[in-house]
Amino acid sequence: MPHNIQTQLADPNFHIPGPIDLLLGADIFYDVLYGERHPLSNLASLNRTKLGWIVTGKISTMSTSNILPNLMIHNQSALSFFTLKTNQRLLEEIKAEKHFQSTFSRDCNGRFVVKLPMAQDPKVLGDSLGMAQKRFLNLERRLLKDKTLTDQYNNFIAEYISLGHMELASPTIDKPTYYLPHHPVFKTDSTTTKMRVVFDGSATSKSGLSLNDIMLKGPKMQPDIFNILLRFRLHRVALTADVEKMYRQVLVSEDDCDLQRIVYRSHPEEPLRHYKLKTVTYGTKSASFLATRCLHELDTDEECLDIYKQVHSILGAAGFPLRKWCSSSSVLLNSLPHNQKDPNFMVNITETEVLSALGLLWQPSIDSFRFAMKDWIHSQHITKRILLSDINSVYDPLGLLSSVLIKGKIFIQQVWSLKVGWDDPLPEDIGSKWSKFYSSLVALNELIIPRLVLLPESDTYELHGFCDASQHAYGACVYIRSNNQSGNAEVKLYTARSRVAPIKTTTIPRLELCGALLLSELVAEIKDELSNINIKLSTENIHYWTDSTIVLAWLSSLKPLQVYVANRVAQISEISCVVQWHHTPTADNPADLISRGVDVQTMISSELWWYGPRWLKKEKSYWPDTPILPLELPELRKIKLILSTTNKEPFWLLQKCSTWSKLLRTTALVQ
């Protein structure tokens, strides 16, 4: 750029982001142009105007937006539900695991020290201080409006500092840094921390990249909550505890702490101070992997007490103190050391109180699961968004409420066909129906579900799964039968799953086959989980039940089937054997309650739902017989028979002779 032009620029600092000084309309813009133009080496050019020289055209810039959206919908987030884990993802997980193994250490107190697993060099991060400062000032204005919130926030940060989890840092340093914005989140049902500060590792720097963008996530280390709950229902005595400040018990290497900086002050009159976080930080991409991976690196009432002592000792030595101990056994709680019976260490609750265990409400005094539904109150118009929020507010990972909640899911599917917007008011008749359904769920507060599903001192076990379908829904439920040496048997509902039928109309037999596939997959998942705790089930101890003779005939058929049916039959056959499948009368099929849906009171009082058919507790001789299966099946693949013929020209001599005797004489003459 010529020097004489540099001194006459309309905006000498055009390359530095800043507020817009003046907006010119298209009708005025050309009036200020002189028509003199100097092209630059890139796609931009200099144009002389009455305000001075301006730069126009295309230039390479990276901008950072400081807009804080309330709702953001990202197509990639939706796609993640439908895409399989790619090889690239697997390679990143392997890389994160190798990084952990090669870099973690233990300090003199036994605590783990880890390095952040980076996918890219931190030098690619741009400046993030300005963004973090602006976010903090916005937060500060919010805090000033609520003194209680301000005190809670400052107390949380003060504790962070007093525990040595963060410390002052120099504002200038000759190495890559990243500043994390932070904000409060609330958990009113927590017994210890009602408000906590979380950090935003996804806030972009001026380079367009955030800390999470250049960090490896690591593989998932903890099992699914569904599998944990399956195990939770099998042991006679239940014992729960939380790791105190779990993430913050793992130290981050001093080399990486500057990638976890924050700005903070307790009062607006103080200068903004720079801090660096010294522990694994919630809100960063690899936090869950690092904290849980450290735990994996460690390895009767009396038996449960031994487990308590081992876990308390091993995790305590690694700097993971456990607190909020609670158990279904008063004997076990009374056996805990007296110096550990403080409110932060052990949860003391009355006989009627409940606590959260794995997301469910658990009442230890009667060792049962409970539900706490609130009265349905909506002053505004009912919308699709409200419907979806309501149905998702009922947490039921084991599917124990499937026979009731399926009615709500079917209702929502019907609303979807109206093609109304998320926040458009629904017709009054639909709103009143939903209000009636959701209000009825308050009756779930009366429901008491025993946690333990096994008979005391049981030694043999069986799984019995039932499936069924209707034109609206299909589902499966699994019961576990336990037997002891005295010959006693007990059957209880273990878990269930439900699915809404596709919007596109399909036949009932096809939906019943989908229910059979859902059941076989559910039983396979349960079988794998039971094997992890040394409960091995043979083929003879796993039984599948359906009231569809067509499904049973499809499973045993040797004839070619239509592609839709054949694919699902093949999947079921990979998991189960034909001899494991049996027929049950519809009246004795508990999965029928899922397929048609029932009200809360019917489910609560249904012995069929909670304990299965009565004959299930008896010997096999009392089980129902399988009827004669139909010989003519639907969905058979038609086979087209093709007959191929070849026309051969008749022998020429036959065409010359009109009689048999003449043919003989002619043939003899030829010879």
KOLLOTOR-894860 format. One record per residue (C-alpha): x, y, z; residue in one letter; residue number from 1. Coordinates in nm, 3 decimals. Layout:
! residues N
xx:yy:zz:kolke:kepa
X:Y:Z:a:NUM
...
END
This chain:
! residues 671
xx:yy:zz:kolke:kepa
0.000:0.000:0.000:m:1
0.151:0.336:-0.103:p:2
0.258:0.553:0.192:h:3
0.058:0.856:0.075:n:4
-0.258:0.646:0.078:i:5
-0.180:0.499:0.422:q:6
-0.195:0.846:0.574:t:7
-0.533:0.921:0.412:q:8
-0.728:0.607:0.507:l:9
-1.086:0.668:0.617:a:10
-1.028:0.403:0.888:d:11
-0.657:0.369:0.973:p:12
-0.736:0.068:1.197:n:13
-0.962:-0.114:0.950:f:14
-0.790:-0.449:1.025:h:15
-0.880:-0.435:1.396:i:16
-1.237:-0.542:1.491:p:17
-1.437:-0.259:1.644:g:18
-1.781:-0.095:1.659:p:19
-1.936:0.038:1.337:i:20
-1.917:0.420:1.318:d:21
-2.143:0.490:1.021:l:22
-2.383:0.297:0.795:l:23
-2.429:0.429:0.439:l:24
-2.719:0.327:0.218:g:25
-2.658:0.207:-0.137:a:26
-2.807:0.530:-0.276:d:27
-2.550:0.742:-0.087:i:28
-2.246:0.515:-0.117:f:29
-2.176:0.593:-0.482:y:30
-2.207:0.968:-0.418:d:31
-1.900:0.962:-0.191:v:32
-1.682:0.774:-0.443:l:33
-1.428:0.967:-0.651:y:34
-1.376:0.681:-0.894:g:35
-1.002:0.641:-0.824:e:36
-0.908:0.277:-0.753:r:37
-0.584:0.091:-0.666:h:38
-0.595:-0.293:-0.678:p:39
-0.399:-0.474:-0.405:l:40
-0.209:-0.800:-0.432:s:41
-0.504:-0.999:-0.296:n:42
-0.871:-0.974:-0.394:l:43
-0.917:-0.642:-0.214:a:44
-0.871:-0.294:-0.363:s:45
-0.835:0.068:-0.245:l:46
-1.108:0.315:-0.342:n:47
-1.085:0.690:-0.287:r:48
-1.389:0.851:-0.126:t:49
-1.478:1.188:0.023:k:50
-1.411:1.033:0.365:l:51
-1.067:0.904:0.266:g:52
-0.937:0.583:0.114:w:53
-1.134:0.268:0.197:i:54
-1.058:-0.101:0.148:v:55
-1.323:-0.299:-0.039:t:56
-1.337:-0.650:-0.170:g:57
-1.269:-0.992:-0.026:k:58
-1.010:-1.040:0.249:i:59
-0.922:-1.335:0.473:s:60
-1.040:-1.272:0.827:t:61
-1.144:-1.477:1.127:m:62
-1.404:-1.313:1.347:s:63
-1.526:-1.409:1.692:t:64
-1.888:-1.353:1.781:s:65
-1.968:-1.245:2.134:n:66
-2.343:-1.298:2.090:i:67
-2.480:-1.537:2.354:l:68
-2.772:-1.728:2.197:p:69
-3.053:-1.866:2.411:n:70
-3.133:-2.149:2.168:l:71
-2.903:-2.294:1.907:m:72
-3.000:-2.578:1.675:i:73
-2.711:-2.744:1.496:h:74
-2.764:-2.993:1.215:n:75
-2.450:-3.179:1.316:q:76
-2.598:-3.243:1.661:s:77
-2.901:-3.407:1.502:a:78
-2.685:-3.608:1.262:l:79
-2.491:-3.753:1.554:s:80
-2.799:-3.956:1.647:f:81
-2.797:-4.138:1.315:f:82
-2.429:-4.183:1.233:t:83
-2.206:-4.465:1.343:l:84
-1.878:-4.415:1.521:k:85
-1.618:-4.361:1.252:t:86
-1.268:-4.498:1.231:n:87
-1.138:-4.146:1.296:q:88
-1.327:-4.135:1.627:r:89
-1.185:-4.472:1.727:l:90
-0.833:-4.357:1.643:l:91
-0.879:-4.046:1.857:e:92
-0.999:-4.259:2.150:e:93
-0.697:-4.488:2.118:i:94
-0.469:-4.183:2.101:k:95
-0.626:-4.037:2.418:a:96
-0.581:-4.366:2.605:e:97
-0.216:-4.396:2.501:k:98
-0.159:-4.034:2.601:h:99
-0.302:-4.099:2.947:f:100
-0.097:-4.414:3.003:q:101
0.226:-4.244:2.901:s:102
0.180:-3.913:3.089:t:103
-0.014:-3.968:3.414:f:104
0.167:-3.982:3.748:s:105
0.096:-3.975:4.124:r:106
0.223:-3.701:4.355:d:107
0.362:-3.748:4.705:c:108
0.008:-3.753:4.849:n:109
-0.112:-4.021:4.608:g:110
-0.315:-3.786:4.391:r:111
-0.324:-3.834:4.016:f:112
-0.151:-3.577:3.796:v:113
-0.255:-3.577:3.429:v:114
-0.171:-3.387:3.113:k:115
-0.447:-3.259:2.888:l:116
-0.482:-3.480:2.576:p:117
-0.443:-3.240:2.285:m:118
-0.532:-3.315:1.924:a:119
-0.355:-3.000:1.799:q:120
-0.078:-2.774:1.920:d:121
-0.221:-2.507:2.158:p:122
-0.039:-2.245:1.952:k:123
-0.331:-2.254:1.706:v:124
-0.549:-2.085:1.970:l:125
-0.598:-1.714:1.925:g:126
-0.649:-1.451:2.192:d:127
-0.934:-1.544:2.429:s:128
-0.881:-1.287:2.705:l:129
-1.111:-1.023:2.555:g:130
-1.392:-1.273:2.511:m:131
-1.352:-1.401:2.870:a:132
-1.346:-1.047:3.010:q:133
-1.663:-0.949:2.826:k:134
-1.841:-1.264:2.943:r:135
-1.735:-1.198:3.304:f:136
-1.856:-0.837:3.295:l:137
-2.194:-0.958:3.169:n:138
-2.200:-1.211:3.453:l:139
-2.099:-0.946:3.706:e:140
-2.393:-0.725:3.608:r:141
-2.623:-1.021:3.665:r:142
-2.469:-1.098:4.004:l:143
-2.510:-0.739:4.122:l:144
-2.888:-0.777:4.090:k:145
-2.898:-1.068:4.338:d:146
-2.697:-1.041:4.660:k:147
-2.766:-1.404:4.759:t:148
-2.637:-1.529:4.425:l:149
-2.333:-1.301:4.452:t:150
-2.246:-1.440:4.795:d:151
-2.288:-1.800:4.677:q:152
-2.071:-1.735:4.372:y:153
-1.794:-1.563:4.567:n:154
-1.800:-1.834:4.835:n:155
-1.764:-2.102:4.570:f:156
-1.461:-1.931:4.414:i:157
-1.314:-1.863:4.759:a:158
-1.338:-2.233:4.840:e:159
-1.177:-2.311:4.504:y:160
-0.880:-2.094:4.602:i:161
-0.857:-2.215:4.964:s:162
-0.842:-2.579:4.853:l:163
-0.554:-2.497:4.620:g:164
-0.758:-2.583:4.311:h:165
-0.673:-2.249:4.149:m:166
-0.413:-1.979:4.199:e:167
-0.319:-1.632:4.077:l:168
-0.141:-1.620:3.743:a:169
0.072:-1.362:3.566:s:170
-0.126:-1.167:3.304:p:171
0.163:-1.197:3.058:t:172
0.340:-1.522:2.981:i:173
0.546:-1.647:2.689:d:174
0.341:-1.960:2.617:k:175
-0.007:-2.042:2.480:p:176
-0.294:-1.952:2.711:t:177
-0.669:-1.998:2.702:y:178
-0.926:-1.818:2.918:y:179
-1.242:-2.004:3.020:l:180
-1.565:-1.806:3.067:p:181
-1.763:-1.922:3.370:h:182
-2.119:-1.901:3.502:h:183
-2.339:-2.050:3.778:p:184
-2.566:-2.355:3.752:v:185
-2.819:-2.456:4.014:f:186
-2.918:-2.795:4.155:k:187
-3.177:-2.729:4.421:t:188
-3.218:-3.096:4.517:d:189
-2.849:-3.138:4.605:s:190
-2.779:-3.206:4.974:t:191
-2.439:-3.035:4.963:t:192
-2.386:-2.788:4.677:t:193
-2.696:-2.597:4.563:k:194
-2.499:-2.371:4.328:m:195
-2.177:-2.445:4.148:r:196
-1.960:-2.266:3.895:v:197
-1.902:-2.432:3.559:v:198
-1.661:-2.336:3.283:f:199
-1.709:-2.299:2.908:d:200
-1.432:-2.476:2.720:g:201
-1.619:-2.434:2.390:s:202
-1.594:-2.053:2.375:a:203
-1.402:-1.964:2.059:t:204
-1.085:-1.759:2.058:s:205
-0.997:-1.506:1.788:k:206
-0.856:-1.785:1.572:s:207
-1.203:-1.938:1.557:g:208
-1.094:-2.236:1.769:l:209
-1.176:-2.319:2.130:s:210
-0.991:-2.534:2.381:l:211
-1.240:-2.815:2.327:n:212
-1.185:-2.794:1.951:d:213
-0.819:-2.893:1.986:i:214
-0.863:-3.145:2.269:m:215
-0.919:-3.521:2.250:l:216
-1.241:-3.633:2.416:k:217
-1.126:-3.982:2.508:g:218
-1.337:-4.299:2.519:p:219
-1.639:-4.344:2.744:k:220
-1.519:-4.519:3.060:m:221
-1.837:-4.564:3.264:q:222
-2.111:-4.818:3.178:p:223
-2.459:-4.708:3.075:d:224
-2.695:-4.608:3.355:i:225
-2.933:-4.882:3.236:f:226
-2.672:-5.151:3.298:n:227
-2.577:-5.007:3.638:i:228
-2.942:-5.009:3.747:l:229
-2.978:-5.371:3.636:l:230
-2.696:-5.466:3.875:r:231
-2.833:-5.235:4.145:f:232
-3.152:-5.444:4.163:r:233
-2.973:-5.776:4.216:l:234
-2.782:-5.734:4.544:h:235
-2.946:-5.789:4.882:r:236
-2.787:-5.482:5.043:v:237
-2.750:-5.151:4.858:a:238
-2.475:-4.904:4.942:l:239
-2.431:-4.565:4.772:t:240
-2.180:-4.281:4.797:a:241
-2.051:-3.984:4.597:d:242
-1.690:-3.897:4.524:v:243
-1.640:-3.554:4.678:e:244
-1.553:-3.298:4.408:k:245
-1.450:-3.584:4.182:m:246
-1.305:-3.385:3.890:y:247
-1.116:-3.153:4.123:r:248
-0.938:-3.443:4.295:q:249
-0.730:-3.493:3.977:v:250
-0.445:-3.245:3.932:l:251
-0.347:-3.106:3.594:v:252
0.020:-3.088:3.504:s:253
0.175:-2.746:3.566:e:254
0.265:-2.730:3.196:d:255
-0.105:-2.731:3.098:d:256
-0.258:-2.511:3.370:c:257
-0.226:-2.197:3.157:d:258
-0.477:-2.349:2.915:l:259
-0.729:-2.332:3.200:q:260
-0.722:-1.965:3.296:r:261
-1.009:-1.748:3.416:i:262
-1.061:-1.382:3.504:v:263
-1.241:-1.299:3.828:y:264
-1.296:-1.040:4.099:r:265
-1.530:-1.050:4.395:s:266
-1.635:-0.682:4.367:h:267
-1.661:-0.435:4.074:p:268
-1.424:-0.191:4.248:e:269
-1.142:-0.446:4.241:e:270
-0.918:-0.497:3.937:p:271
-0.976:-0.806:3.724:l:272
-0.735:-1.077:3.833:r:273
-0.603:-1.367:3.631:h:274
-0.619:-1.720:3.776:y:275
-0.523:-2.063:3.648:k:276
-0.715:-2.377:3.739:l:277
-0.494:-2.656:3.869:k:278
-0.738:-2.949:3.852:t:279
-0.945:-3.125:3.587:v:280
-1.214:-2.872:3.496:t:281
-1.580:-2.941:3.434:y:282
-1.671:-2.800:3.094:g:283
-1.356:-2.913:2.916:t:284
-1.389:-3.187:2.657:k:285
-1.169:-3.450:2.822:s:286
-1.276:-3.391:3.185:a:287
-1.505:-3.692:3.213:s:288
-1.250:-3.926:3.055:f:289
-0.959:-3.808:3.270:l:290
-1.143:-3.827:3.602:a:291
-1.309:-4.162:3.535:t:292
-0.994:-4.308:3.381:r:293
-0.808:-4.237:3.706:c:294
-1.067:-4.440:3.897:l:295
-1.019:-4.730:3.656:h:296
-0.649:-4.720:3.726:e:297
-0.714:-4.817:4.095:l:298
-0.869:-5.148:4.139:d:299
-2.401:-6.002:5.342:t:300
-2.381:-5.686:5.564:d:301
-2.036:-5.806:5.654:e:302
-1.946:-5.845:5.284:e:303
-2.084:-5.500:5.207:c:304
-1.888:-5.353:5.500:l:305
-1.572:-5.512:5.357:d:306
-1.650:-5.351:5.022:i:307
-1.698:-5.016:5.196:y:308
-1.361:-5.044:5.372:k:309
-1.180:-5.143:5.053:q:310
-1.338:-4.871:4.837:v:311
-1.293:-4.605:5.106:h:312
-0.927:-4.700:5.152:s:313
-0.832:-4.734:4.785:i:314
-1.006:-4.417:4.664:l:315
-0.900:-4.219:4.972:g:316
-0.535:-4.306:4.907:a:317
-0.570:-4.168:4.555:a:318
-0.728:-3.843:4.674:g:319
-1.090:-3.934:4.597:f:320
-1.269:-3.895:4.933:p:321
-1.618:-4.047:4.938:l:322
-1.910:-3.882:5.114:r:323
-2.290:-3.900:5.144:k:324
-2.282:-4.270:5.229:w:325
-2.622:-4.433:5.255:c:326
-2.745:-4.793:5.269:s:327
-3.061:-4.999:5.288:s:328
-2.906:-5.181:5.585:s:329
-2.917:-5.013:5.927:s:330
-2.669:-5.276:6.049:v:331
-2.417:-5.158:5.792:l:332
-2.468:-4.789:5.873:l:333
-2.426:-4.855:6.246:n:334
-2.100:-5.036:6.170:s:335
-1.938:-4.732:6.007:l:336
-1.669:-4.556:6.214:p:337
-1.809:-4.287:6.448:h:338
-1.568:-4.022:6.323:n:339
-1.717:-4.059:5.975:q:340
-2.081:-4.011:6.072:k:341
-2.091:-3.640:6.000:d:342
-2.353:-3.479:5.771:p:343
-2.110:-3.439:5.482:n:344
-1.982:-3.795:5.511:f:345
-2.305:-3.985:5.563:m:346
-2.663:-3.908:5.466:v:347
-2.894:-3.932:5.766:n:348
-3.255:-3.955:5.653:i:349
-3.582:-4.046:5.818:t:350
-3.789:-4.351:5.732:e:351
-4.008:-4.153:5.494:t:352
-3.734:-3.956:5.316:e:353
-3.586:-4.047:4.980:v:354
-3.257:-3.969:4.808:l:355
-3.134:-3.977:4.451:s:356
-2.955:-4.297:4.350:a:357
-2.844:-4.319:3.987:l:358
-3.109:-4.063:3.897:g:359
-3.396:-4.254:4.059:l:360
-3.559:-4.173:4.392:l:361
-3.465:-4.442:4.643:w:362
-3.619:-4.484:4.989:q:363
-3.354:-4.679:5.185:p:364
-3.578:-4.749:5.487:s:365
-3.798:-4.979:5.275:i:366
-3.536:-5.034:5.002:d:367
-3.771:-4.926:4.724:s:368
-3.789:-4.688:4.431:f:369
-4.036:-4.400:4.446:r:370
-4.156:-4.129:4.210:f:371
-4.226:-3.764:4.291:a:372
-4.461:-3.611:4.035:m:373
-4.574:-3.251:4.075:k:374
-4.919:-3.117:3.997:d:375
-4.950:-3.022:3.631:w:376
-4.984:-2.644:3.609:i:377
-4.953:-2.452:3.280:h:378
-5.098:-2.104:3.262:s:379
-4.993:-2.052:2.902:q:380
-5.114:-2.228:2.589:h:381
-5.006:-2.589:2.548:i:382
-4.753:-2.641:2.268:t:383
-4.549:-2.926:2.122:k:384
-4.249:-2.803:2.318:r:385
-4.443:-2.831:2.646:i:386
-4.564:-3.181:2.558:l:387
-4.212:-3.304:2.488:l:388
-4.078:-3.139:2.803:s:389
-4.353:-3.297:3.014:d:390
-4.301:-3.653:2.890:i:391
-3.921:-3.627:2.924:n:392
-3.952:-3.500:3.280:s:393
-4.053:-3.850:3.393:v:394
-3.722:-4.031:3.443:y:395
-3.772:-4.404:3.387:d:396
-3.448:-4.564:3.257:p:397
-3.561:-4.919:3.343:l:398
-3.895:-4.881:3.164:g:399
-4.095:-4.977:3.474:l:400
-4.363:-4.721:3.377:l:401
-4.372:-4.816:3.008:s:402
-4.733:-4.934:3.014:s:403
-4.843:-4.584:3.125:v:404
-4.595:-4.355:2.949:l:405
-4.658:-4.519:2.610:i:406
-4.998:-4.345:2.604:k:407
-4.822:-4.009:2.625:g:408
-4.578:-4.105:2.349:k:409
-4.863:-4.214:2.122:i:410
-5.040:-3.885:2.193:f:411
-4.729:-3.685:2.099:i:412
-4.694:-3.879:1.773:q:413
-5.053:-3.792:1.685:q:414
-4.984:-3.424:1.758:v:415
-4.685:-3.440:1.522:w:416
-4.918:-3.522:1.234:s:417
-5.087:-3.182:1.282:l:418
-4.770:-3.016:1.149:k:419
-4.782:-2.721:1.390:v:420
-4.479:-2.524:1.508:g:421
-4.294:-2.589:1.831:w:422
-4.451:-2.291:2.005:d:423
-4.785:-2.273:1.826:d:424
-5.084:-2.322:2.060:p:425
-5.249:-2.662:2.016:l:426
-5.626:-2.696:1.972:p:427
-5.819:-2.674:2.298:e:428
-5.951:-3.032:2.284:d:429
-5.598:-3.169:2.245:i:430
-5.472:-2.953:2.529:g:431
-5.745:-3.077:2.762:s:432
-5.666:-3.441:2.676:k:433
-5.299:-3.388:2.754:w:434
-5.383:-3.207:3.076:s:435
-5.599:-3.501:3.185:k:436
-5.325:-3.754:3.100:f:437
-5.037:-3.571:3.267:y:438
-5.241:-3.478:3.574:s:439
-5.313:-3.848:3.625:s:440
-4.939:-3.914:3.664:l:441
-4.950:-3.759:4.012:v:442
-5.086:-4.097:4.124:a:443
-4.735:-4.237:4.061:l:444
-4.641:-4.086:4.397:n:445
-4.828:-4.379:4.555:e:446
-4.619:-4.634:4.367:l:447
-4.359:-4.834:4.561:i:448
-4.126:-5.058:4.357:i:449
-3.894:-5.290:4.554:p:450
-3.534:-5.241:4.448:r:451
-3.436:-5.606:4.504:l:452
-3.577:-5.848:4.246:v:453
-3.418:-6.170:4.377:l:454
-3.537:-6.411:4.642:l:455
-3.307:-6.419:4.949:p:456
-3.046:-6.695:4.923:e:457
-3.153:-6.776:4.567:s:458
-2.923:-7.005:4.371:d:459
-3.083:-7.047:4.026:t:460
-3.224:-6.785:3.793:y:461
-3.436:-6.764:3.480:e:462
-3.521:-6.480:3.242:l:463
-3.869:-6.465:3.089:h:464
-3.937:-6.203:2.825:g:465
-4.276:-6.111:2.678:f:466
-4.351:-5.906:2.365:c:467
-4.663:-5.777:2.194:d:468
-4.779:-5.511:1.949:a:469
-5.083:-5.313:1.842:s:470
-5.141:-5.068:1.557:q:471
-5.017:-4.788:1.787:h:472
-4.719:-4.934:1.975:a:473
-4.510:-5.240:2.051:y:474
-4.300:-5.333:2.349:g:475
-4.121:-5.594:2.558:a:476
-4.090:-5.665:2.928:c:477
-3.850:-5.901:3.105:v:478
-3.905:-6.084:3.434:y:479
-3.644:-6.253:3.646:i:480
-3.739:-6.572:3.829:r:481
-3.522:-6.670:4.124:s:482
-3.534:-7.004:4.307:n:483
-3.380:-7.110:4.638:n:484
-3.291:-7.452:4.777:q:485
-3.619:-7.469:4.970:s:486
-3.806:-7.488:4.642:g:487
-3.949:-7.138:4.666:n:488
-3.970:-6.924:4.353:a:489
-4.028:-6.554:4.300:e:490
-4.093:-6.361:3.980:v:491
-4.058:-5.983:3.947:k:492
-4.055:-5.730:3.667:l:493
-3.691:-5.650:3.588:y:494
-3.707:-5.404:3.300:t:495
-3.918:-5.309:2.998:a:496
-3.900:-5.111:2.674:r:497
-4.161:-4.955:2.451:s:498
-4.170:-4.814:2.100:r:499
-4.434:-4.615:1.916:v:500
-4.542:-4.778:1.590:a:501
-4.419:-4.606:1.271:p:502
-4.645:-4.338:1.126:i:503
-4.655:-4.531:0.799:k:504
-4.922:-4.796:0.839:t:505
-4.791:-5.151:0.860:t:506
-4.941:-5.489:0.944:t:507
-4.988:-5.614:1.300:i:508
-4.775:-5.929:1.236:p:509
-4.487:-5.707:1.124:r:510
-4.518:-5.494:1.437:l:511
-4.532:-5.809:1.651:e:512
-4.211:-5.921:1.482:l:513
-4.055:-5.584:1.570:c:514
-4.161:-5.647:1.929:g:515
-3.992:-5.987:1.919:a:516
-3.671:-5.828:1.791:l:517
-3.688:-5.561:2.062:l:518
-3.730:-5.836:2.324:l:519
-3.440:-6.046:2.196:s:520
-3.207:-5.744:2.197:e:521
-3.317:-5.645:2.549:l:522
-3.261:-5.997:2.685:v:523
-2.918:-6.013:2.519:a:524
-2.820:-5.689:2.693:e:525
-2.942:-5.822:3.029:i:526
-2.761:-6.153:2.980:k:527
-2.431:-5.975:2.915:d:528
-2.475:-5.758:3.224:e:529
-2.556:-6.057:3.446:l:530
-2.245:-6.236:3.324:s:531
-2.037:-5.942:3.450:n:532
-2.144:-6.028:3.806:i:533
-2.097:-6.404:3.758:n:534
-2.460:-6.495:3.692:i:535
-2.432:-6.723:3.391:k:536
-2.757:-6.815:3.219:l:537
-2.776:-7.111:2.981:s:538
-3.013:-7.139:2.687:t:539
-3.250:-7.352:2.898:e:540
-3.290:-7.068:3.149:n:541
-3.391:-6.798:2.899:i:542
-3.743:-6.799:2.757:h:543
-3.922:-6.572:2.510:y:544
-4.302:-6.545:2.502:w:545
-4.538:-6.404:2.237:t:546
-4.908:-6.441:2.166:d:547
-4.851:-6.427:1.789:s:548
-4.856:-6.767:1.619:t:549
-4.749:-6.598:1.295:i:550
-4.426:-6.472:1.455:v:551
-4.356:-6.819:1.595:l:552
-4.419:-6.969:1.251:a:553
-4.186:-6.715:1.085:w:554
-3.910:-6.798:1.332:l:555
-3.936:-7.171:1.261:s:556
-4.008:-7.146:0.889:s:557
-3.764:-7.285:0.635:l:558
-3.946:-7.116:0.349:k:559
-3.808:-6.796:0.193:p:560
-3.963:-6.483:0.347:l:561
-4.006:-6.125:0.228:q:562
-3.697:-5.907:0.284:v:563
-3.850:-5.704:0.573:y:564
-3.948:-6.019:0.764:v:565
-3.641:-6.221:0.665:a:566
-3.399:-5.956:0.794:n:567
-3.564:-5.938:1.136:r:568
-3.599:-6.314:1.165:v:569
-3.227:-6.343:1.090:a:570
-3.143:-6.089:1.362:q:571
-3.359:-6.270:1.617:i:572
-3.208:-6.606:1.520:s:573
-2.857:-6.473:1.583:e:574
-2.952:-6.391:1.943:i:575
-3.191:-6.672:2.034:s:576
-3.289:-7.027:1.939:c:577
-3.629:-7.134:1.808:v:578
-3.674:-7.374:2.102:v:579
-3.660:-7.078:2.343:q:580
-3.971:-6.920:2.193:w:581
-4.311:-7.009:2.337:h:582
-4.674:-6.909:2.294:h:583
-4.872:-6.736:2.568:t:584
-5.242:-6.651:2.567:p:585
-5.306:-6.279:2.519:t:586
-5.474:-6.258:2.860:a:587
-5.148:-6.378:3.021:d:588
-4.918:-6.151:2.820:n:589
-4.800:-5.851:3.031:p:590
-4.654:-5.687:2.719:a:591
-5.014:-5.639:2.604:d:592
-5.034:-5.358:2.861:l:593
-4.752:-5.179:2.677:i:594
-4.900:-5.224:2.330:s:595
-5.235:-5.068:2.423:r:596
-5.136:-4.852:2.722:g:597
-5.316:-4.833:3.057:v:598
-5.388:-4.567:3.318:d:599
-5.177:-4.526:3.631:v:600
-5.415:-4.695:3.874:q:601
-5.452:-4.998:3.647:t:602
-5.075:-5.036:3.626:m:603
-5.022:-4.995:4.001:i:604
-5.279:-5.266:4.083:s:605
-5.184:-5.504:3.800:s:606
-5.028:-5.825:3.933:e:607
-4.973:-5.932:3.572:l:608
-4.749:-5.628:3.512:w:609
-4.539:-5.651:3.828:w:610
-4.517:-6.030:3.869:y:611
-4.603:-6.180:3.531:g:612
-4.863:-6.455:3.472:p:613
-4.935:-6.675:3.773:r:614
-4.818:-6.994:3.604:w:615
-4.469:-6.846:3.572:l:616
-4.395:-6.932:3.937:k:617
-4.500:-7.294:3.884:k:618
-4.331:-7.594:3.725:e:619
-4.298:-7.615:3.347:k:620
-4.584:-7.863:3.331:s:621
-4.818:-7.574:3.413:y:622
-4.689:-7.355:3.133:w:623
-4.922:-7.306:2.831:p:624
-4.881:-7.532:2.530:d:625
-4.788:-7.392:2.191:t:626
-5.083:-7.428:1.950:p:627
-5.053:-7.569:1.602:i:628
-4.880:-7.306:1.390:l:629
-5.045:-7.189:1.066:p:630
-4.934:-7.368:0.751:l:631
-5.009:-7.076:0.520:e:632
-4.797:-6.779:0.620:l:633
-4.811:-6.416:0.507:p:634
-4.496:-6.246:0.378:e:635
-4.366:-6.554:0.193:l:636
-4.139:-6.466:-0.095:r:637
-4.287:-6.578:-0.423:k:638
-4.063:-6.804:-0.628:i:639
-4.096:-6.782:-1.005:k:640
-4.033:-7.112:-1.186:l:641
-3.876:-7.080:-1.530:i:642
-3.894:-7.363:-1.790:l:643
-3.635:-7.343:-2.062:s:644
-3.702:-7.544:-2.382:t:645
-3.495:-7.590:-2.694:t:646
-3.659:-7.657:-3.031:n:647
-3.470:-7.919:-3.232:k:648
-3.523:-7.960:-3.604:e:649
-3.671:-8.307:-3.683:p:650
-3.454:-8.554:-3.872:f:651
-3.490:-8.486:-4.248:w:652
-3.570:-8.847:-4.333:l:653
-3.878:-8.836:-4.109:l:654
-4.013:-8.553:-4.321:q:655
-3.965:-8.755:-4.644:k:656
-4.144:-9.071:-4.531:c:657
-4.515:-9.064:-4.462:s:658
-4.544:-9.415:-4.309:t:659
-4.346:-9.627:-4.066:w:660
-4.304:-9.916:-4.316:s:661
-4.173:-9.683:-4.585:k:662
-3.921:-9.535:-4.335:l:663
-3.792:-9.885:-4.256:l:664
-3.753:-9.978:-4.625:r:665
-3.575:-9.651:-4.702:t:666
-3.340:-9.691:-4.407:t:667
-3.256:-10.045:-4.509:a:668
-3.182:-9.929:-4.863:l:669
-2.947:-9.659:-4.733:v:670
-2.756:-9.913:-4.533:q:671
END
